[in-house]
Amino acid sequence: MGAHIGMAWTVFYNFLVSFTDTCDIKRSSSLSGVHINNAINAKRIGSYTKDSKATSISTEWQDHQKQTRDVCSTYNDKNAADVTIHEPPCTYSFMVNRMTSISKATDVDRKIKEILVSVSGWQAEGYPIRQPRAGWYAKVEDASFSLKVEATMDTKFVTILSMKSYGDNFKGTKLAIEFRTLRASGENDRAMHEITGYHTTKTSIHVPHKFELPNGGVKKGESVLVDARLVSGSYFKIAGLAFCRY
């Protein structure tokens, strides 16, 4: 149980750290970059004491986000001659967790529908605490969905957070994913990837899978299409998606 909790915290921290501990800048030379702010100590998201509550941990994280924004704003003010814009790292992102405000099936459904084009055999379901936990689930063979993400910034990577488990319903499960770029130039690309849902370790964990979009991804104003299909098995769970610059 302790190992399970430790892995969950580690995945959660690494999935979100880039959202909270960097200052994003674009220089006057039109070259974009990322300023890693050494003035902010790495934040331990939440504590492990018995007196901690979900609400207090959420407050700590929100306070840390505000501190990061304040420091980044100060950095930009001090470098006004070089810095012209301050942007978040992702065009679109969500992760199922009580601290991200995406914790119920209705939250997942609302977030997915922002980019959903078509769906067959997938649905948002689950609960914040009791099983099954909230997520985007497939429970039939050949289940599929398609997404379209309009890039609000240069977008080069897609991260999918999915469950791996030892249960019989996870045996043989495999999700095929195709990424397609829609560029203004008309020079579009495709890339295929697969994610498996089964492992033999006697615990269930969520694993982030980070994929690089082909040929540098897309620019602001262009689009990424995602077609996902369960090509083996009849059960799969996704608990997070992110379309980001890095």
Salt bridges, closest charged atoms under 4 A:
ASP21 OD1 - HIS64 NE2 2.89
ASP24 OD1 - ARG245 NH2 3.29
GLU60 OE1 - LYS43 NZ 3.40
ASP70 OD2 - LYS66 NZ 2.98
ASP107 OD2 - LYS104 NZ 3.47
ASP107 OD1 - ARG110 NH2 3.76
ASP109 OD2 - LYS113 NZ 3.09
GLU114 OE1 - LYS111 NZ 3.39
GLU125 OE2 - LYS139 NZ 2.51
ASP142 OD1 - ARG229 NH1 3.19
GLU150 OE2 - LYS148 NZ 3.62
ASP168 OD1 - LYS171 NZ 3.42
GLU178 OE1 - ARG180 NE 3.89
GLU178 OE2 - ARG190 NH1 3.01
ASP189 OD2 - ARG183 NH1 2.47
GLU194 OE1 - LYS174 NZ 3.77
ASP227 OD2 - ARG180 NH2 2.78
